[in-house]
Amino acid sequence: MDAHEVILYLLAAVAYFVPFYIALYRKVNGRHLVFWFNLFFAWTLIAWVLLIIVSLSLRTEHHNKHSLIL
């Protein structure tokens, strides 16, 4: 295995976990669930796309800190 193959595998691993990286960056609630679903189901392109959508639509911790408590 040469350096080009190693770089390709590393890039593929980074791309595989893009939904989890989005959830981490946004600090969404339930980001640990995003990680586990990403790990086991993102090998299908449909699940990977759905996980990106979920990561972008979940509430963030920042959002909950500024909500009013009535």
Residue pairs with C-beta under 8 A, 6 or more apart in sequence:
16 38
16 42
16 43
16 48
17 38
17 42
18 48
18 52
19 34
19 38
19 42
19 48
19 51
19 52
19 54
19 55
20 31
20 34
20 35
20 38
20 51
20 55
22 52
22 55
22 56
23 30
23 31
23 34
23 35
23 55
23 58
24 31
26 55
26 56
26 58
26 60
27 60
27 61
27 62
28 34
28 55
28 58
28 59
28 60
28 61
29 58
29 59
29 60
29 61
29 64
30 58
31 55
34 51
34 54
34 55
34 58
37 47
37 51
38 48
38 51
41 47
41 51
42 48
42 51
